[in-house]
Amino acid sequence: MNILLLILGILLLLLMTGIVAYVMSARRYQSQESVASSYDQWTEDGILEYYWGEHIHLGHYGSPPQRKDFLQAKYDFVHEMVRWGGLDQLSPKTTVLDVGCGIGGSSRILARDYGFSVTGVTISPQQVKRAKELTPPDIDADFMVDDAMSLSFPDESFDVVWSIETGPHIPDKESFARELLRVLKPGGILVVADWNQRDERKKPLTFWEQPIMRQLLDQWSHPAFSSIEGFAETLEATGLVEGNVITDDWTEATLPSWFDTIWQGIIRPQGWMQFGLYGFIKSIREVPTLLLMRLAFGKGLCRFGMFRAVRSPAHETVAETASTQAMEG
């Protein structure tokens, strides 16, 4: 009996130590540089690419969800997003800006399967390097380092602006929304897929939800999540949207990705084993965050939001419009 109590005490101590270590080692958002550094490290060690392939985003498992190969679900997500956004109706050589392109998986599909001319941007130099290495010469996709809150392209440069799961890393959602639309040609299409939290204006976070959301932000360098309703309003507030932003909720279709990610580490241990103890520790420490993500998305604390907007034909900026209205008033 004493031995059993001792074992239970040791296990409890190890559990508590693990929880403390997990919380204390969080990669809290500090600046855009901290986000870039995190992705540089993941790209350099290759663990994320080994398990997630070329697509550092969730998969689409259908609605209702069906069993699917983990990597195939990621390819399917891109094609579903193309169809949902109406991009499959566009002609080849359509110019596309992929904001937050990662190592270029989605950019290459857009270029190869739809004939688009794609420019991918990310804040991570190592992701740009790897994206270029993975892109064959006959694929019309190029990559560069750029800041989503201050894009280096002139106004009205692209026919389409595309972004997947970038918004949570952006501290200034208003600048992000304005830049996405600023570089879009009048009549051009913006299509965004993002992790969002529940609209707190309608239902505030409970006492138990607050620490969960705090960890979802801190563990993966997220300054803040928008709500689906809130970011749609932010896009419309730029004055650069024709009509209204169309939104959708893909939580159900993407939900299996979280458990599937953990399962990949179990059935394909060679991914972390090739990196020794470092690979094992780095992989295992992500499991609590993945479980918290599954809990949050499964219980409605978080939602997977889709956004489609058409750039207004008006050439006036929001500031110019406000100034004109003030003068007329």
N, C-alpha and C positions, 0 to 999 in steps of 0.2 A: 504493500500500500504506500509506504514511504517512497519507494522507488518510482511508483506511478506518479505520485504528487510531484516528485523532483523533475520527472520528465515533462509533466504538464507545465510546471513552473518555467523550465528552460524554454519550452516551445512558446509560452506566452511572452517571455522576455525577448526571444528572437523576433516574434511578431511585432511587439512594441518597438523594438530597435529598428526593424524594417520600415515601419510606418514613419518613425521620426526621421530616418535617413531619406525616405521618399519625399517627405515634405520639405526637409532642409536643403535637399539637392535640386529643388525646382528650378527650371530655366525661366525665371520671370522676365517679362518684357522690360527692357531698360531703354532701348533705342532701336532704330532700324538696323544699326550695326550688330546688336545682339541677335536679331532675327537672321541676318545674313550669316553670322558666325555659326549659329545652330545648324543651318542648312549646309553650310560649307563642310562642317564636321560629318554630317550624315552622308553627304555625297562622297567625301574622301574615303570613309571607311567602307562604303559599299553595302552595308547591312540592309539599309532601307531599299535600295535598288534590287537586292537579291530577292527580297520577299514581295515587294510591291511592284517590281518590274519598272517599266518606263513611266508609269502613271502614278504620281504621288497624290492620288485622290481616291475617293470611295468608288465602289462598283455599283452598277445598276442591275438588280436581280429580278426586275419585272414587278408588275402590280396585278395580282398579289405576288409576293416574292417566290421564286423557284430556286431549287438547288442549281448551283452554277459554279464553273471553274472560277477561282478567285481572280486570276488575271483576265480571263475572258469577260468577266463582269465589268472590269475597268474599261476595256475596249468598247463594250456595249454602252457604257455610260456616255462616252463621247458621241457615239452615233445617235443615241436617244436625245442628247442635248442639241445636236445639230438639227434633228427633226423637230424637236419642240420649239426651237428658235426660228424655224423656217429657213434655215441656211441651206438646206438641200435643194431649195428652189433657185439658188444663186448660181451664176455662171462661173466657169473656171477663170482663174486669174483674179478673182475677187481678193482684195487685199484685207488681211486679217491681222489684228494685233492681239496676241495672247499675253495677257497681263498676269504675271505670276506663273510662268510657264514651266517651272521645275526643270527637269532634265529633258523636256521637249516632247514627251510622249504624245500629248494631245495635238501639239503643233504638227508633228509628223503625220498623224492621221488626217488632219485637215488638209494638209498639202498633198499627201499621197492619194487619198481616197476621194477627195472632192476637187482636186486641182487648184486649191487656193494658194495664193502667195502669202506666206505667213512670216510674221516677225514676232519672236517670243522675247519677253523681257522678264527678268527676275533680279532681285537684289543680291543674289548669291553669285559671286564670281566662279566658284567651283561648279555650280549648276550650269552656268553658261559653257564652261569648258567641257563638261560631260555631255551636254546637249549637242554640241558641235561634233564631238567624237562619235556620237550615236547616229548622226544624220548623214545618210549617203549623199554624194554629190548631185544625184538626179532629183533630190527632194527639194522643193522650193520653200525652204524654211531656214531662217537665219536667227541668231540669238545674240542678245547683248544685255549688259548690266544696266538697269534703270530703276528709278524710284516711282512707284505707282502713285505717290502723292504729288509728284512733280515730273511728269513724263517729258522727255526731251524732244518730242515730235511737235511739229507745227500744228496749228488748228486744222481740223477737217482733213486729216491725213489718211484715214482708213475707211473702208466700206463696212467692216465689221470689227467690233471690239468684243473679246471673249475673255472670260476669267473664271477659274475654278478654285474655290476654297482659299482665296487670297485675303478677303476682307477681314477675318479675325486677326490678322497680323498688322492691320492698319489702324493707327491710333486716331487719325483724323478722317472720319468717315465722309465729311463734307468735301474735303479736298479730293479724296479718292473718287467719289461720285462725279465731281466736276471734271476731273482729269479723264475719266473713262469716256465721258460725253464730249469733252472739248476736242479730242483728237478724232472723233467720229465725223464723217461727212454728213451733211444734211440728207436725211432719208436713210442713213445707215442704221444698222442694227446692233444693239448692245445685248449680249446674252451673258448672264452671270449665274454661277452656282455657288452657294456658300453655306457654311454652318451658321446658324442663327440661334438665338435664345428666344424663349417665349416673351411676348410683349408684356413687360412689367406694368405698363399703364392699365392693362386689362386685368392682370392677375400678378401681383407682386410676388417675389421669391419668398418662400417660406423659410422658417428658421433652419430647417435641414437642407434646403436647396442652396442656401447662400455659401456654405463651405464647399459644396460640390462644385458650384460654378467657379469659386475662387481657384480650386485646383485645376479645373479645365483651362482656365486662363493662364495660371502660373506655370504649369508643367510644360506647355508647348509654346511659350513666348507669345501669348495672345494679350494685347492690351484690353480688348473689349469685343464682345459680340453685339451685332445689331439684331433687332427683331426683323422678321420679314416685312411687317407693316412699316416699321421705322425706316428701313433702308429704301423701300419703295418711295416713301415720302421724301427722303433725302435726295434721291435721284430727281424726283419731280420738282423739288425746290430749287434746282439749278436753273430752271427756266429753259432748259435745253431739250426737254422731252416733248415729243408730239403726242398729244392725247394723254393717256395714263400708262403707267408701268403695269405690265401683266406679270402676275406672280403665280407660283405653284408651290406645293409642298411635296417633296420627294423623300420624306423621312422613311415611309414604309418600304420604298423600293431600294433604298441604300442601307437600311438597318442591318442586314446580315453581314455587312462588311466588317463590323467591329469584332464579332466572335470569330469570323473567318480569318481575320488577321492573326489572332492568337493561335488558332488552329494550324496556320501555316508554320509557325515556329515549332509546333509539336511534331508535325508529320515531316518537316524538312529541317531537322536539327543541324544538318551540315552547314546551313547558312550562318549560324552563330558559332558553331564549333570550329570553323576555319579561322575564326578570330580569337580562339582560345578563351581564357577567363574574361578578358575585356569584352569580347563579343557576347558572352553569356550574361554578364552583369548589365551591359547596356541594353540588351534585348529584354531581360526579365524586368528591368525597372519600368518599362513602358506598359507592362500588363495592367497595373492598377489604373493608369490613365485610360487605357482602352476599355476597361470594364466600367469606369465612371462615364465614359462617352456613351457606351451602350445603355447604361442606366438612364442617363440624361435624355438621350434621343428616344428611348423606349417609353419613358414616363411623361414626355411632353415638355420637359424643362428646356430641351433644345429641339430645333427643327431644321430640316434641310431645305433651304429656300432656293427657288429658281426665279430669275428676274429677266424680263424681256422689255426693252424700250427701243423706240425709234427716235433718232435725232431730229429735232425740229428743223424745218427749213429756214427759220429765222437765223440771221447771222449775228444778232446782237447778243452780247454776253449778259449775264445776270446783272452785273454792276452797271453796264450801260443802260439796261432797261430800267433799273431802279433810279438812275440818275435822270433819265428822261421823264419818268413819271413824277419825280420830285420837282423838276423844272416846270412841268405842265400844271402841277398842283399849286 
